[in-house]
Every structure is written in C-alpha cells, then in structure tokens.
Amino acid sequence: MPIAGATIPLNTAEGEDKITITEKVTSPYFSDGATELLAANIVSGTLSDTNEKYYYSIAHSSTPTTPEFHIAFGSTNGFGSDDDANDIKGATEAVYKQWASLLLPANEVTGGFQISTNGSAGLVTGKDTEIYVLTSKRTNMKDRINKKNFSIVLSGSNGVSAGVNISLHLTDDSSADNPTATPAGDRYNIVSGSNGVVSGSGASYKTYGHFYPDMGVLVFSGTELSASIPGPGLAASSSIAAVFDSPKSLGLGFSEAVDEDKNTALRFINCLQAPGAKLKFRDEEDQVSVQYFCRIKSGHMNFSNNPTFVSGSLNELRQTTMKGNPATFISQIQLINSTGDIVAVGNLSTVLKKSYSSEATVKVKLTY
C-alpha cells in the first residue's frame, strides 16, 4: 500500500484559500500605559540647552528623561528668537519653514499655514504667521495618533488678572467632518471640544489648529491660542504679548522681539501645568491578519508518513483493520513556503479524525 503525501497546496490568491484582514487596534499613548498626562505630572526638558531655541520636551515627572511629546514655536517673522542683528535666520523662522515644507503641498509652502480662516482672528485671507507645533514620540504613536479620542486642556489667564481662570478644551473634528488630503496624510481641524465631541457645529465653531494623525503632529495657530489665553497683563482681546520676560507667565501671547531667544514654546507647557490642564491621547496600529483555509478533501490525509504506520519492505499497513477504511488523527497544521521552509505551526485544540468518508477545513490565522 503506498503512503499518501502529507502536503496539500494552497491557492494563495486573495479570496481563494487566503483572506487578509486589517484591523485598527488602539492602546494608551503614554509610556506608563496611561491615556492621560495630568498637569501635576507634566514637566519640561530638552536634550541640551542648544535645543531650547527650537523645541522643548514634555515628560512625566516620574520619568523626566523620557519625552512624551515635543513642542516648538514657529514664526515667519522670527519672533522670539535671536537673528544676530539680521545676520542669520531666527530659530523660530527655521521651525516654521521646516514644518511648512513637511506638511503643506509644494504650492502652498510659501503661503504658509492658513488655520485662522475659520477662527476668531478674522484671517479670511492670508496665513498664520505664528504657530505652536506639538509632535508625538514615534514609538508611542505606533502607526498614528488615534483620532476622535484625544483631548488637550490648556489653562491660563485672560489678561485681566494674573490668576489662572481660563481653560481651553481642544479635540479634533473627525467625527463631524471629512478629512482634507495632504502630502502628510489626512488632516483634520483642531476645534473646541473633548474626546472627539465637538462643541458647536458647522460654521459655529472655530479652528484652533490642524491635526495630522499619520504624522503624529498638531499645528496650532499662535494667533488663535493667544487670543483665547493671552496671559497676564493683557487685554482680553489682545493676541500679542507686549512684554514677555518671564516664561512663568500662564498665557500663550508671544513676544515680537527678534533680538533674543524668548523660549516661547515653553509657554505652551506652562499652560499644561496649571490646575485642570492635561493631555489625553491614544495610539493606533494597523494589525494585519491573514487567514488560510486548509481544505482537507476526502482523499487527503488518510494515511501517515510516520514510519510506525507501516511495516515490512513492502510498506504494508501495520494494522490490518486499516485496510479499505483507514483512519488518521490530525493534530497539527504546518504552513510551508515555496522553498520548503516551515513558516507557521498550529496545534489543534483537539485531534481531528479523518477518513475517506469525511472532509474538513481548518482555518489558520496569522496576525502581525
């Protein structure tokens, strides 16, 4: 009696013996496994003092050397940075142009970010010349930042008194509007709201920034943020800080000085350290599952290539009761590639009895 082969070819064309499914899996963003970083635990830092001209890191107080986000301030006018008496480009100007070239279409780079077109500042035309940029840590965001699930709460002064008395709650509008296609992927608006729930609807809400989930980047209009939380010593309607000497000022008004580094990005972190402020984010990952349907027909797998299955020089069945109506028990499925290498092994929870009078289909699922 010959021994039947133990391999069955699969038709790996999609939709035949193979089906590929991509699922989006989310998990807490922060390094400690939490979804929120509260004001009491937020600290700032940088890799070195020279980096402070360009950005600051946002970290948890228990792990201050592990950045969770980075924050930068950009200005096409070079506000808040030292230009060495116009001999060099200011650091804030370099920051603005870098992010414009990364996030905007080539034909829009010169025009810059236009965020406040639906904002309170009334910039129906023209660009936002000042921006705050919040960037995520690549290992934390995985494939992208999860939309509809983030909240940013900033707290500061309304300019009437130095006390902390304004809270600005921000989220994205992905639940209300379709994204805008950009070279950096889908773009959504940052609006007033929380956890993807927009405060107001349609034209009644204003835009504070742009959210690029695939890049893990949030770009805020400096004009809009400073108009909402200007800081102490300013009129409530003012968007520009007349004096900016102390990074401890709880407001987002920015200095127009171009003769020294003002550490303007630090003002964003200061507004995250006030009572009630927080960052809340989740990451998102594409989890690919490939399902193979191993179809065992009636004439398949009724014998074994195990040496104990037969005996003698003629390879006769060891058990005569198997003649005419053999029975085997399948306990394991192996997937083998075209070069004969085993790429996956799956053990059945219970053995599968097989004979000429039965057929079976075993689904093998690989997730990566």
PEQUIKA-V105302 format. One record per backbone hydrogen bond with DSSP energy under -1.0 kcal/mol. CO is the residue of the C=O (numbers start at 1). NH is the residue of the N-H. If there is no record, write none. Layout:
BEGIN
CO_NH, CO_NH
END
This chain:
BEGIN
10_12, 11_17, 13_16, 17_293, 18_15, 19_291, 21_289, 23_287, 25_285, 27_283, 30_33, 34_30, 35_281, 37_279, 38_41, 39_42, 41_61, 43_59, 45_57, 48_51, 49_52, 51_54, 51_55, 56_71, 57_45, 58_68, 58_69, 59_43, 60_63, 63_66, 68_137, 69_58, 70_135, 71_56, 72_133, 74_131, 75_78, 78_81, 80_262, 83_87, 83_88, 84_87, 90_94, 91_95, 92_75, 92_96, 93_97, 94_98, 95_99, 96_100, 97_101, 98_102, 99_103, 100_104, 105_108, 108_112, 113_128, 116_119, 122_124, 129_76, 130_222, 131_74, 132_220, 133_72, 134_218, 135_70, 137_141, 138_142, 141_144, 141_284, 144_284, 151_280, 152_170, 153_278, 154_168, 156_165, 156_166, 157_231, 166_156, 168_154, 169_193, 170_152, 171_191, 173_176, 173_177, 180_187, 182_185, 187_180, 188_211, 189_173, 190_208, 190_209, 191_171, 192_199, 194_197, 197_194, 201_204, 202_205, 208_221, 209_190, 210_219, 211_188, 212_216, 212_217, 213_145, 216_136, 217_212, 218_134, 219_210, 220_132, 221_225, 222_226, 223_227, 224_228, 225_229, 229_252, 230_253, 235_238, 246_249, 249_251, 250_157, 254_241, 257_80, 258_83, 263_266, 264_267, 265_268, 266_270, 267_271, 269_272, 271_155, 274_277, 277_39, 278_153, 279_37, 280_151, 281_29, 282_146, 283_27, 284_143, 284_144, 285_25, 287_23, 288_368, 289_21, 290_366, 291_19, 292_364, 293_295, 294_362, 296_360, 297_300, 306_309, 309_318, 311_316, 312_315, 316_311, 319_322, 320_323, 328_354, 330_352, 331_348, 333_346, 335_343, 335_344, 337_340, 341_337, 344_335, 346_333, 352_330, 354_328, 355_358, 360_296, 362_294, 364_292, 366_290
END
